[in-house]
Amino acid sequence: MSGQTNRIIVAVLLTLLAPIIAGQRDAPERIDVLAIGATLPQMTPVVLWLTQEPLTRVAHVPNRGFGTHLPPEEYQRLVRIYFPRTYQVLTRHDVLLFVGGCVQYMNPVQVSWLGRAVSDEGLGALGDLGGVSTTEEIVMTWISSGMWEIFPNDAPEVVTRGEWSQGPFWVRVSPGKENNPIDPFVDLDIEGVPGDQGRLIVPREGSTIYGEMRGISFKGFDDPPFLAAWNYGNGRTMLVAEFFNHPWFHSPSQGGENPYAQDVFVNMLLNVVGRPVFQEILILHAVRMGIQDFHQRYTLVLATLDFVERFDANTNSIRSDLAGALQVKELASQKYLELDIGGSMANLELSIEMANELMARALDLKNRAFLWIYIIEWFFVTGTLMASGTLLYTVMVKRMLYREAVHTKLRSRG
């Protein structure tokens, strides 16, 4: 499908759905997320999503490696720096996000704060891997700390069974479940996206199962749960059986299988904070992709400007206009929060056009800087060539620096 066709489809959807979206709910407040675990960018895309998504703000505490591992003392240092210093600061967040089911390198007080924040203060919590990592040290710390108790998976029972990871699998969405985060994706073929490794979730009493896994089975579970949630104290928690770093939670552009991974993830957050999940996926997906597109172009322009500044090029004018493009993008984000989707898309398209124009100017500036480099190099090489040629001609051809030898003859001694 061509880019022009995609734009036409989005324009039609904007016309038809924007009034419906705006009429369905009040403008939502931002969701503050504290992400804990394998949160570094090379380990998972979710922190980048939370950074770019206008609906969310994120702080994160990296205390687990995945693919990239740091020494234990480095994780201890990161927890010491980034974990909230007081319980009051912790409870300013709306959601605790556990990436990789890990509470290692945290002290018992910090772990207790996390549980109290959900049960007493009403924070939401979302975790992957079903809360049961296949790394023995991590899962045993998860269980011994009591962190598993706030979630709808009986982690000790899972470990007792001895096997809790299988793949590949496919999701089957559970019909008739209220505010199901993945139900709006059925018509978008979410059930055809393969998962990598599903973890066993043994649902606890009071859990709601929003989806199951086809293609794998565990003893006693022919179609084990894929997504489960329940209310815990004053809060709500949810577990997904897949890892946030596996292909099911990556778009094709990121090397994954799920083009709507970010949209699914945002719907999960909405569920755990007690808000209605988004139903109008295509139009919201278009806005999110536009935001990602702008960020990529913005970063590319910045990198180009940083490069040409090494050659003493004056980038002040372009940087000033780039700040203006960023302001237009921020206006698009504000319109998104106000559920003015048409206004958000219009501002996004304008900001992307501005970024494209600025990229062209930055490249022109780079080319001019390179032109002066080439000219200087040409003069230098040409001058060197002429000087060496003149010297060679003088010495080897005209021999002007040599005095002609005087003929001598031997004289006899006597």
PEGI-V382663 format. One record per pair of residues at least 24 apart in sequence whose ideal C-beta (glycine too) atoms are under 6 Angstrom apart, sorted by the first residue. I is the first residue (numbers start at 1). J is the second residue. Records with the same first field share a line. If there is no record, write none. Layout:
I->J / J
This chain:
10->286
13->282 / 283
14->342 / 345
17->280 / 283
18->341 / 342
21->280 / 339 / 341
22->339
27->337 / 338 / 339
30->57
31->56 / 94 / 269 / 273
32->57 / 93 / 94
33->58 / 95 / 97
34->59 / 93 / 96
35->60 / 97
36->61 / 98
37->64 / 98 / 99 / 100 / 102
38->64 / 66 / 99 / 100
39->99
42->68
43->245
44->99 / 244 / 245
46->244
49->262
52->291 / 295
54->333 / 336 / 337
63->102 / 104 / 105
64->100 / 102
66->245
75->105
76->105
79->105 / 106
83->110
87->113
90->117
91->117 / 121
94->273
95->124 / 269 / 272
96->123 / 125
97->126
98->127
99->244
101->129 / 131 / 133 / 142
102->138
103->145 / 147
104->141
111->145
115->150
118->150 / 232 / 235
119->232 / 233
122->234 / 235
123->235
124->235 / 236 / 272 / 273
125->150 / 237
126->238 / 268 / 272
127->239
128->240 / 243 / 244
129->199 / 243
130->199 / 201 / 239 / 241
131->155 / 239
132->158 / 164 / 199
134->165
150->232 / 237
151->237 / 239
152->203 / 204 / 207 / 228 / 230
153->201 / 239
154->202 / 204
157->202
158->200 / 202
164->199 / 200
165->197 / 199
166->198 / 216
167->196 / 197 / 198
168->194
169->195 / 198 / 213 / 215 / 216
170->214 / 215
171->211 / 226
172->212 / 214
173->211
174->209 / 210 / 211
177->210
179->271 / 277
180->210
181->267 / 268 / 271 / 277
182->211
184->279 / 281
185->260
188->260
193->257 / 258
194->257
195->242 / 248
196->246 / 247
198->241
199->241
200->224
201->225 / 228 / 241
203->228
206->230
236->272
238->272
262->288
283->341
287->336 / 344
290->348
293->352
294->329 / 351 / 352
297->355
298->355
301->358 / 359 / 362
304->362
305->362
308->365 / 366 / 369
311->369
313->365 / 369
318->358 / 361 / 362
321->358
322->358
325->351 / 354 / 355
